[in-house]
Amino acid sequence: MRWTILGQSMATSLIKTWWNSYQMERLHSSDSNTEEEDEVEEMAESRKCKNVLDLSQTLRTRQLIINFDGNRPILSLRAPLDIVNFPSIPCPRWPAECEVISDTIHHIEWHPPQPEPFYQFTSSERMPLPIGDVKGKVVYSVDRASVFTCSRVGGSPEPIRNATCFDINEPEVVLEFESRFESGNLQKAVQVGPYDYELTLRTDLYTEKHTQWFYFRVQNMKAGVTYRFTIVNLMKSSSLYSYGMKPLLYSERAATEKGIGWQRIGFNIKYYRNCSEDDTKSLYCLTWSLQFPYKSDTCFLSHCYPYTYSQLQHYLQHMSSNPAIASYCKLRILCHSLAGNAVYVMTVTSEGDIHSEGGTKRAVVVTARVHPGETNSSWMMEGFLDFLLGNSADAQLLRDTFVFKVVPMLNPDGVIVGNYRCSLTGRDLNRNYKTTLKDAFPSVWHTRKMVEKLMTETDILLYCDFHGHNRKNNAFMYGCNSRGDASTNLFERVFPLMMSKNASNTFSFKSCKFRVQKSKEGTGRIAMWRLGIRNSYTMETSFGGSTLGDRRGTHFSTQDLKSLGFNFCDTLLDFCDPDPAKANYCLTELAALLRKQMKERLGKDLNESNFTVSDLETSTSGSNSTDSDGPPVHLLNQPSKRKRLKSRKERNKLRSGPKVQKSDSKVLEMVKSVYSCTTLCFI
């Protein structure tokens, strides 16, 4: 029960009334003789207990605790249960119009012995023209939900209809598709050839957009036969599939017989514009071929390693049931989603309150999965929690130093129904951190309120929201800086630079951007920065893989994603090291890098400048997922088939020429000031 202002006023009024009555009784009893004193005191204590009971009953709550400092009452609220009670069988709540099959889906976690390489293009990949269900044969089709009204465990109360649109006893072997399970997404499958299938993804519920995430089951296949799948309604103009990323396959027989889980598969992979004549908006196709390893197997295909809400519940239940972990990790329910699913928050710190021997502990806030299709962020979060909740000396040091507030899944509804970006409002939660609509966007509203309350108790050193990225390789961060003192802006780049040194073959500092754009004001990163958290970041991790070091040209595995969570913790230790040597080294390196970028971009012979650090950021900087690192190394030397035509905007830029600054004196002064600041401790 949360106390409203009205409830607090009522409690205060009742307490004052009772306190005045109690004081009058004591004043009256002071005139009694010594022999009656004990009896009067006993009566007063008895009346005090009765009034406390009456007060609790009047307020209809068991959470009110009334203690006494001498004879003065002190009000407090009873702490909630230390451990959240999980159901023995996870029962997520679905929109009541969604059909949900009863099959339990489980995948083993497996790490390939060697990093899986990107696809090597041959320049002979086909681009099949979509045929559609007029000429093809619809073999799977499910209805789209129209509007969210209510939710229930297991979805629709109506009998589950058969979505397979053919006779399974036909002599022709036809694949059987299914996606009506947690996080699944496939709306329709059309057979356009003996072994060719066109697939249509479901848009995010209650929207007409956001087709990127796919996850579905396939059965009744032949072994040794080449099948082709073509998704025909993707909406992004570019994709990592153009740079060698492969889809994922999971075989239940391979998992049972060989202990092999999700693995990258596919050849003849191509991402291209859908040029169908009846196309009313810009759509794109992804096509790939594969051979299933076994006949009559049960296989799953996915855009990225799935991580469901039920999987998170199993993980949290396992962790919270450990008495040692429970002593420093308190699991609570932050709020409930629109469908009624719990949004969990974890408080991780050493035993005792937030006050340590050296003063008040500072806080670190970490969140993930605001975009449900970015499953890689949940794997990063699990790696982060594995480290933080572990028994290593470094983990103990982190818990002794900080209070961690962790929200591991901000959008459980979207995760459950298989959305890519939105909640059941049909809106992007990561554009609504400034909202006042508590009931429409409960998870981000309560997260912001939690942070605001935490800031009244202690300083928040760092905020980070874990995400996935569909157009750039590697891991990287988006941060914030202002157009104020440029020398102080470099401090906000120290943590990402340290991260790049701790994860040199997976994290790219070059890909990091630090820009506050008006269109991103509603994101968690900027909203928290506006509250006063200087080190506020979005950590993006590619759906593809790495182009760095010895991992160049290889996909990320779940172990790689979890390792980034480990590296995040390791970087926190470097960032708050009492010895400022690493921080000073990073500041010096950043100042040198800034001077180099200034010379490369703005030229040497300048007369006047109003230059700041943020001027180095391009107009496309930020978390809009529109920029790219370009192709991996194995594609760099391939000749282009045709010259790309420049857009009107690009041609106008060429006509106007680069903006010429008049002087670089302010830049040199800024760099000098940065060097003079490197002896200061920035935290």
C-alpha positions, 0 to 999 in steps of 0.5 A: 500500500502506497501512502497518498497525501490524503492518507498521510494527512489523515494519519497526521490528524489522528495522531495529533488528536490522540497525542493531545488526548494522551497528554491531557490524561498525563496532565490530569494524572499528575495530580494523583497521589503517589499510591495511585501513580502506578495504576494511572501509568498502567491505564495510560499505557493500556489506552496508548496501545488501544489507540494505536490499534484503533488508528491502524484499523481506521487507516485500514493498513497493517503497514503503519508502525508506531514507535515511541521516543519516550512518550512522543510517537514516531510513525514509520511504514513496515518494510515489504517482504524481502523476497518476491513470491514467484509462481511455481510455473511462470504465468505471464499475463497476455492481452486477452485477445492473443492466442497462446499455445500451451507448449512450454518452450525451453532452450539450453544455453550453449557457447560455440567452441570458436567464434562464428564468422560473418557470412562471406558474400559471393556476389551471386545472392538472389533477390527473389521477388515477393509473390504473395498469397494470391499465387502462393499457398498460405500455410500459416496465418494468425490474426492481429490483435486490434486494441488492448482491452484487458489481460489474463494469464495465458491469453485468450479464453477461447479454444486455440484454433489451428493456424496451419492452413493445409492438410497435414496428410497431404503427400507433399511435405509442407513445413509447419510453422508456429509462433504463438508462444512467449516472445514469438513473432510470425504472422503469416507463411506462404509457400511459393515453391516446393521449398521456398517460403515467404514470411510476414512478421507481425508489427508491434501490437496496436501499431503499423510499424516495427517489424524487425524481431522474428522468432518462430518454430518449424516442424515437418522438415526434410534433412539434406534439402535446401529451404529458402525463407524470405521475410517480405515486410521489414521496415528499416532501409539498412541492416547488419544482414548486409554486412555478414550477420546470419540468422539463428537456428535452434534444433531440439534434436541437436540440443538433446543428442549433442548439447548444441544450442543456438547457432548461426546458419544460412547462405545466399543471405541478402537484404534488399528493397521490396519492389512489389507493384502493390507496395504502398510504403517502403518495405525491405526483404531478408532472404536466406537459405539453409539445410535443417540438420535432422528430418522431422525435427523441431527447430526455431529460427530467430533474429537474436538469442531469445530472452523471455520474461519467464526466463528472467523470473527463473533467474531472479527466483534462483538468485533470490532463493540463495540466502547469501545473495539475499543478505545483500540483494533485495528484490521488490516489485517496482510496479505492474505493467499495463497487462499486470506483469510485475516490473522488478527492481533489485537493490544490491549493496552490502548489509546495513544502510546506505551509509558506509564508514567513509560517508554516504554510499553513492548509487549506480542505476542500471536498467535494460529491455525497454525495447523488447526485441533487443534481447541482447540487452538482457544477456548483458544484464544477466552477465552484469548481475552474475558478476555483481551478485557473485562472491568475488572480492571485486563484487564485494568491493562494488557492493561495499562502495555503491548502492545499486538499483537495477531494473532488469526488464522495463517492458515485460508486456512487449517481451511477452507478446513478441514486440520489437520496440513498443509496449501495449500502448503502441508507444516507445517507452524510451521516448516517454521518461518525461511523461506524467501519464503514470497509468499509461507508462508505469515502468518508466514513470516509476523508474524516474520517480525511484531515481528522483527519490534516490537523489534526495538520499545520496549522489548517483554516480552513474546511470546506464540503460542497456540496449541492442543495435541493428545497424552497427557492429560492436558495443558502444555508448551514447552519452551526454554533454552540454555546450558549456565548459568544454573541459568538464565535458571530457569527464563524461567520456572517461567511463566509455573510454575505460570500457573500451580498454577493458573490452578492447575486442568488443567495445568501440570508443570510436562508435560512441557519441555524446550529443543531446538532441531535442528529439531524444529528450524523452529517453532515459539517458537524457532524462536522467542527465537532466535530473543531474546525473552527469554520467548518463549513458545508453550502452548499445550492443550489436545484434551482429558482432565485432570488427575489432582485434582478434574478434574481427568479423565474428558474431557475438555469442551469449557468452560475449554479451554476458562478458560485456556485463562483466566488463561494465562492472570491471570498468566501474572499479576502475572509474571509482579507483581512489588512485586517479592514475587511470582517470588522468591517463584517460583525460590526457588521451581524450584531450589529445584525441580532441585536438586531433579531431579538431584539426582533421575536421575544422582545419588548421588555419582558423581565425575565430571559433565558438568551438565546444566538444559537442561541435565534434558530433555529427548531425546524425549522432545519438541513439537513432540507429541511423549511422553505421560503422560500415562493412566488416573487413572482409567486405572493404575491398569488394568493388561496388556494383554501382555508384550511390547517388547523393541525396539532395541534402548531401548535394546542398552541403557540397554546394554550400561548402564546409563551415569555416571557423575564424580562429582556433584560439579557444580550442587551444585554450580548452585543450590546455585547460583539459591538460591542467585538469588531469591532476584533479580527481573527477569523482 
